[in-house]
Structures are given as C-alpha cells and as structure tokens.
Amino acid sequence: AAISACEKGGQWKTALSLLDEMRDREIKPDVITYSAAISACELTGQIDLALDIFKRAVSADVLPALWKENSVDFHDLCVPVARTAIRSLLTDMILRPRDRHVHDPAKDGDLVLITGRGKHSDGGKAIVRPAIMAMFRDELHDELRCEEDSKNPGILVVPAASLLAWVSCREHFHGSTE
C-alpha cells in the first residue's frame, strides 16, 4: 500500500527505498508492489530504473506470463508497466540476452501486442492500446510501425519488416553483441 501511495504521489525514490527494505526484510514483493514501483519510476521519467524493476519482477516470476508464441499479452498490466514491458522487449531484441525469450522477427514474424478492447477498464474504454500507439508515435517517432489489427481492435501488430529494419539500425549504432 505504501508503494502504491508513492506511485500516486510520484515519489519514485521512496518507492525504491521501500522495495529495497522489503528485500532486506526478506518480504517478497507481489505483482501490485512491483507494478506500483515500476509505475512510480516510469511516470516520473526514471525509465532505466523502471526497466530494472521490471526485469527483477520478471526474474522473480511475479508478473503474469506476457509471452504467448509470437505475441505479448498486456491484458493484466497498467499503462506504465505495459510501456516498460515494450521498452524491455525492444532492448532485448537488440541485446539478445540468453536467459529469457526474445522475439526474433526473422524467425517469428510479426510481433502481436494483445492490448484488449477496454472491456475491463473503467467506462469500458480502451486505455492500454491508445497509450501503446502513442508511445510508438511519440517516443519511437514512427520509426517502428505499430498498426491496429483489422479483424480485432484489441490487437496491435508490429510488422516483422519494420522490426528487422529497426533492430538492424540499432545493432549497427550500438555494435552487435555477437
């Protein structure tokens, strides 16, 4: 509850301190605790810290299983955690860590982002889908295409060709890890 209050108040330093204190006292954070800490960091522009906490939550097997074949399911995530998950996914596509699943557009094809239609949101209006589309437009400046699925408005598709070009450009810039 305290970390959730930090999230709402934008107190990312306090949220991290409380998360560390939980670890020191051997109290295992749950999905709500991790989500609040990620959100507190992401909403205040502490993107790298949000990514670190997200990776800790994934390693601790606390977040719901996001990967389903060539898709990522964001149904159970709030917007800041969903954006952080996408940043983590894209970073992994460049760095290719060996300890977790990484989408390979050359083998796996298009990346499918399951956002839902908003049926479970307040007022029945989609929240995650427009936030992810805005992230692709504003943060990625449309370098990486993200399109609505014509048959299902609860799904976004990132075409494999767009992913391959984007990853190739970043690998060239950052230097390949292989």
Salt bridges, closest charged atoms under 4 A:
ASP20 OD1 - ARG23 NH1 3.38
ASP20 OD1 - ARG56 NH1 3.88
GLU21 OE2 - ARG25 NH2 3.16
ASP24 OD1 - ARG23 NH2 3.87
GLU42 OE2 - ARG83 NE 2.69
GLU42 OE2 - ARG87 NH1 3.11
ASP73 OD1 - HIS75 ND1 2.74
ASP92 OD2 - ARG100 NE 2.84
ASP99 OD1 - ARG100 NH1 3.07
ASP108 OD2 - HIS103 ND1 3.74
ASP138 OD1 - ARG137 NE 2.94
GLU139 OE1 - ARG87 NH2 2.74
GLU143 OE1 - ARG170 NH2 2.34
GLU147 OE2 - ARG145 NH2 2.53
GLU148 OE2 - ARG129 NH1 3.51
GLU171 OE2 - ARG96 NH2 1.91
GLU178 OE2 - ARG96 NH1 2.77
